[in-house]
Amino acid sequence: MGGLKSAERMHSRAQFLVIYERGMKMHGRYMTLTALPNAQPFARLGITASRRLGGAVTRNRAKRLIREVFRRNKIAPGFDIVVIPKRELLGASLTALEADYRQILARSVHRARGAQRI
């Protein structure tokens, strides 16, 4: 199992703020996802897990699950994606998380590409 490359992650607060400001926000059962088209041939992931989710162990587990879902589902090249996990994510199976992620991302990408044409 390989991790994410450094180029596939968002690192700075400024990058997150741009996505929050200009991106398309979609809610799912296990996570809230904000996506914004970027000029690169690959997707980049950012995760925001606040203390409201739980302690450090809980937040880190949620982040590991989200990274694994992103790694397995490279379905939105050219997008910056920020994921905010919900508490329900912690009790869900990886299969359910993947299905939720794909569904939210498909809606988000469809909306974003439609908005670009206007």
Residue, then its C-alpha position, 0 to 999 in steps of 0.5 A: m500500500g503506497g501513500l499519497k505523493s506530496a503533489e497530491r496533497m494540499h499543504s498550506r492554509a491559503q490553498f484551503l481558504v481558496i477552495y472554501e471560498r470558490g469551491m463547490k460544496m456538497h454534503g454526503r452521509y459520511m463527509t462534506l466535500t468541497a471541490l474546485p477545478n485546478a490546472q493540473p492533470f491530477a487531483r489534490l486532497g486536503i482534509t479538515a478534521s476538527r476537534r469536534l470529531g473527537g480526540a487525536v486518535t479519532r481524527n487521525r483514523a478518520k484522515r487515514l480512511i479518507r486518504e485511503v478512499f482518495r487513493r483507491n478512487k482517482i476519479a476526478p483528475g484536475f480537481d482540488i478536493v477538501v474533505i470534512p469528515k462527519r462522526e458517522l464516518l468512524g462507524a462506516s465500512l470502507t466500501a460505504l465510504e467509497a460509495d459515498y465519496r464517489q457519489i458526492l464527487a460525481r455530483s460535484v464534478h458534474r456541477a463544476r464542469g457545468a458551471q465552467r461552460i456558462 
